[in-house]
Amino acid sequence: MTRKHLYLSALLLACTSLPAMAGSSIWNHNGSQMLLQSSGNSRIITYHNPRPGISARPGQVLFEGRRVGNTYRGTAYTFRSGCRPAPYKVSGRLRSETRIVLRGAAPKRSGCRVIGYTNNSGNSRLVFSYIRKAGGQYQQPSPAYEPDEPQDEGPQEGPVETIIRNINGGQVIFKVQDQDDPVSKPIRIDATARCDNGRVIPIYNNHRTCQLDNIQVSFDNSMIALFEKLYTGSGCTKLHTSSIDITNMCR
C-alpha cells in the first residue's frame, strides 16, 4: 500500500460511520490521555484529552490497526502544522495488559515533504500506559488533518511515566524516564514508598535498565518484582527479575 493510499484510508476512517466499539479504555501517551477502542481484532487509538501545548483534538486518530495475540500491527501518523499527516507502519507487543510499545521507521520531512524514514526519532517508539476503563459510547474519530496551530511531531524525548503499586499501608510510586533508544540512553527509574503514616522511603535513585516489561506486586504482598533487562554500562542483560522487599516497609 502506498503512502497516498494510507492517507486516503485515514480520511475514509474519519468520514465513515462506524459501529459502536465493543470495548474502550483510557491510556497515557506522553502526557496525553488516549482512547483505545476495540472491536474484534481491530484497534483504534485516538486523542481523548490532549496534553497542554499541542493542537491535537479529542477524537484525532494516532493509530489504527489490529491486535493478533499480544502483537499490534498497523499505521501511526505524525503531524506538522500546515501539512498532511504522514503515515508509517508500526508494530509491537502488548508488554502487559497495562503497557503497549509500538515501533516503526518514522517519516523525516523537509517542509511538508517526506524525504525518508528513521528509527531515531521520537515518533519511532510510541509508549501507551493503561489508566482506566472508559465509559460512554464510541466517539467518531476526527479527521487526522486539522493543522490550524503548531503541533508537536510525535512524543517528546524522555517522557516521564508514573506507575503506582499499592502495598500494605501505602503505595510505591515509580517514575520511569523513558528514552527513544534505551541501549545508548538507558531508561531511568526512581522509586519512593509513601506510607499512610506519613513516612517517605526512598527505594530507587537513578536505577538504569534497557527494557521494563512489567512491575508486579506478589500475591502475598511481600515483594514487588520488576521484569527488566538491566543496563550494564556497555549493553543489556537478558530478561531479569529484580525484587523489592515490601514485607514491613510501611509498618
C-alpha positions as CSV (number, residue, x, y, z in Angstrom):
1,M,0.0,0.0,0.0
2,T,1.4,3.4,-1.0
3,R,1.6,6.4,1.4
4,K,-1.1,8.1,-0.7
5,H,-3.4,5.1,-0.1
6,L,-2.6,5.1,3.6
7,Y,-3.6,8.8,3.8
8,L,-6.9,8.2,1.9
9,S,-7.5,5.3,4.3
10,A,-7.2,7.7,7.2
11,L,-9.7,10.1,5.7
12,L,-12.1,7.3,4.9
13,L,-11.9,6.1,8.5
14,A,-12.6,9.7,9.7
15,C,-15.7,10.1,7.5
16,T,-17.3,6.7,7.5
17,S,-20.0,5.9,10.0
18,L,-18.7,3.1,12.3
19,P,-20.5,0.8,14.7
20,A,-20.1,1.1,18.4
21,M,-16.9,-0.4,19.6
22,A,-17.0,-3.4,21.9
23,G,-14.5,-2.1,24.5
24,S,-12.7,1.1,25.3
25,S,-10.1,2.2,27.8
26,I,-8.1,5.3,28.6
27,W,-4.3,5.2,28.3
28,N,-1.4,7.7,28.9
29,H,0.8,8.6,26.0
30,N,3.4,11.3,26.6
31,G,1.2,13.2,29.0
32,S,-2.0,13.0,26.8
33,Q,-4.9,10.7,27.6
34,M,-5.7,8.4,24.7
35,L,-8.8,6.4,24.0
36,L,-8.1,2.8,22.9
37,Q,-11.2,1.3,21.2
38,S,-11.5,-2.3,20.2
39,S,-13.9,-4.4,18.1
40,G,-12.8,-8.0,17.5
41,N,-9.2,-7.7,16.4
42,S,-9.5,-4.1,15.3
43,R,-7.8,-1.3,17.4
44,I,-8.1,2.5,17.1
45,I,-6.2,4.9,19.4
46,T,-7.4,8.5,19.4
47,Y,-6.7,11.5,21.5
48,H,-9.1,11.7,24.4
49,N,-7.6,14.6,26.4
50,P,-4.6,16.0,24.7
51,R,-1.8,17.5,26.9
52,P,-1.5,21.3,27.0
53,G,0.7,22.8,24.4
54,I,-0.3,20.7,21.4
55,S,-3.2,21.3,18.9
56,A,-4.4,17.7,18.8
57,R,-8.1,17.5,19.5
58,P,-10.2,14.8,21.1
59,G,-11.0,12.1,18.6
60,Q,-7.9,12.7,16.4
61,V,-6.5,9.3,15.2
62,L,-3.0,8.4,16.2
63,F,-3.0,4.7,15.5
64,E,-5.3,2.3,13.6
65,G,-4.6,-1.4,13.2
66,R,-5.1,-4.9,14.6
67,R,-4.2,-7.0,17.6
68,V,-3.3,-10.6,16.9
69,G,-2.4,-12.4,20.1
70,N,-0.2,-10.0,22.0
71,T,1.0,-8.3,18.8
72,Y,-0.2,-4.9,17.5
73,R,0.3,-4.0,13.8
74,G,-1.0,-1.1,11.9
75,T,-0.5,2.5,10.9
76,A,0.5,5.5,13.0
77,Y,0.6,9.2,12.0
78,T,2.9,12.1,12.5
79,F,1.7,15.7,12.2
80,R,3.2,19.0,11.3
81,S,1.4,22.4,11.1
82,G,0.2,23.1,7.6
83,C,1.0,19.6,6.3
84,R,-0.9,16.5,5.7
85,P,-0.4,13.7,8.2
86,A,2.4,11.3,7.4
87,P,1.5,7.7,7.8
88,Y,4.0,5.0,8.7
89,K,3.9,1.3,9.6
90,V,4.3,0.3,13.3
91,S,4.2,-2.9,15.2
92,G,4.9,-4.1,18.7
93,R,3.9,-6.2,21.6
94,L,1.5,-5.7,24.5
95,R,4.2,-5.8,27.2
96,S,1.5,-6.5,29.8
97,E,-2.2,-5.7,29.9
98,T,-1.2,-2.2,31.0
99,R,1.6,-1.3,28.6
100,I,1.9,-1.1,24.8
101,V,5.1,-0.3,23.0
102,L,5.0,0.3,19.2
103,R,8.0,0.8,16.9
104,G,8.4,1.7,13.3
105,A,10.6,3.8,11.0
106,A,9.1,7.3,11.3
107,P,8.9,9.9,8.5
108,K,11.6,12.5,8.0
109,R,10.3,15.7,6.5
110,S,11.7,18.7,4.5
111,G,8.9,21.2,5.0
112,C,5.8,19.1,4.3
113,R,7.5,16.6,2.0
114,V,8.5,13.2,3.4
115,I,12.1,12.6,2.4
116,G,12.9,9.4,4.2
117,Y,12.3,7.3,7.3
118,T,14.3,6.9,10.5
119,N,14.3,4.8,13.6
120,N,16.0,7.5,15.6
121,S,13.1,10.0,16.3
122,G,10.5,10.3,19.0
123,N,7.9,9.0,16.5
124,S,9.7,5.7,16.0
125,R,8.8,4.5,19.5
126,L,5.3,5.0,20.9
127,V,4.5,4.0,24.5
128,F,1.0,3.7,26.0
129,S,0.3,3.0,29.7
130,Y,-3.2,1.9,30.9
131,I,-5.1,4.3,33.2
132,R,-8.7,3.0,33.4
133,K,-11.7,1.7,31.6
134,A,-13.7,4.3,29.5
135,G,-17.4,4.9,29.9
136,G,-19.9,6.0,27.3
137,Q,-20.3,5.2,23.6
138,Y,-17.8,5.1,20.8
139,Q,-16.6,8.5,19.6
140,Q,-16.4,9.1,15.9
141,P,-12.7,9.9,15.1
142,S,-12.0,13.4,13.9
143,P,-10.1,13.9,10.6
144,A,-6.3,13.4,11.1
145,Y,-5.6,16.6,9.1
146,E,-6.6,19.7,11.1
147,P,-3.3,21.8,11.2
148,D,-4.6,25.2,12.4
149,E,-2.0,25.5,15.1
150,P,1.7,24.5,15.6
151,Q,1.7,20.8,16.7
152,D,4.5,18.6,18.1
153,E,5.7,15.9,15.7
154,G,5.1,12.9,18.0
155,P,6.3,12.3,21.5
156,Q,9.0,14.3,23.2
157,E,12.2,12.6,24.1
158,G,12.3,11.1,27.5
159,P,8.7,11.4,28.7
160,V,8.2,10.5,32.4
161,E,5.6,7.9,33.2
162,T,4.3,7.4,36.7
163,I,3.4,3.9,37.8
164,I,1.8,3.3,41.2
165,R,1.6,0.0,43.0
166,N,-0.4,-0.4,46.2
167,I,1.2,-2.1,49.2
168,N,0.2,-2.8,52.8
169,G,0.0,0.6,54.5
170,G,0.8,2.8,51.5
171,Q,2.0,3.0,47.9
172,V,5.2,2.6,45.9
173,I,5.5,5.3,43.2
174,F,7.8,4.6,40.3
175,K,8.9,7.4,38.0
176,V,10.1,5.9,34.7
177,Q,12.1,8.2,32.4
178,D,11.7,6.5,29.0
179,Q,14.0,7.1,26.1
180,D,13.9,6.6,22.3
181,D,17.0,4.4,22.3
182,P,17.3,2.7,25.6
183,V,20.6,0.9,24.7
184,S,22.5,4.1,24.3
185,K,20.3,6.1,26.7
186,P,19.1,3.6,29.3
187,I,15.7,4.1,30.9
188,R,15.9,5.8,34.4
189,I,13.7,4.5,37.2
190,D,13.3,6.3,40.5
191,A,11.0,4.8,43.2
192,T,9.7,6.0,46.5
193,A,7.3,4.4,49.1
194,R,4.7,6.8,50.6
195,C,3.1,5.3,53.7
196,D,-0.3,6.1,55.1
197,N,1.5,7.0,58.4
198,G,3.4,9.8,56.6
199,R,6.7,8.1,56.1
200,V,8.5,8.6,52.8
201,I,11.1,5.8,52.0
202,P,13.5,6.2,49.0
203,I,13.9,2.9,47.1
204,Y,15.5,3.6,43.8
205,N,17.5,6.6,42.7
206,N,18.6,6.5,39.1
207,H,18.2,2.8,38.6
208,R,19.1,2.1,34.9
209,T,17.5,-0.5,32.6
210,C,17.3,-1.2,28.9
211,Q,13.8,-2.6,29.0
212,L,11.0,-2.6,31.5
213,D,8.2,-5.1,30.8
214,N,6.2,-5.0,33.9
215,I,6.1,-4.1,37.6
216,Q,4.1,-6.6,39.7
217,V,3.2,-7.0,43.4
218,S,3.4,-10.6,44.7
219,F,0.1,-12.3,45.8
220,D,1.2,-12.3,49.5
221,N,2.2,-8.6,49.3
222,S,5.7,-9.4,50.3
223,M,7.6,-8.0,47.3
224,I,7.5,-6.1,44.1
225,A,9.1,-7.7,41.0
226,L,10.5,-5.7,38.1
227,F,10.7,-7.7,34.9
228,E,13.5,-5.9,33.0
229,K,16.7,-6.0,31.0
230,L,19.4,-4.4,33.2
231,Y,21.8,-1.8,31.7
232,T,25.5,-2.9,32.3
233,G,27.2,0.2,31.0
234,S,28.2,-1.4,27.7
235,G,25.0,-3.3,26.9
236,C,21.9,-5.0,28.2
237,T,21.4,-8.3,30.1
238,K,18.9,-10.9,29.3
239,L,15.4,-10.6,30.8
240,H,15.9,-10.3,34.6
241,T,13.7,-10.1,37.6
242,S,14.6,-7.5,40.2
243,S,12.8,-7.7,43.5
244,I,12.0,-5.1,46.3
245,D,11.1,-6.4,49.7
246,I,8.0,-4.7,50.9
247,T,7.0,-7.0,53.8
248,N,7.5,-4.4,56.6
249,M,8.1,-1.4,54.5
250,C,5.2,0.7,55.8
251,R,4.6,-0.9,59.2
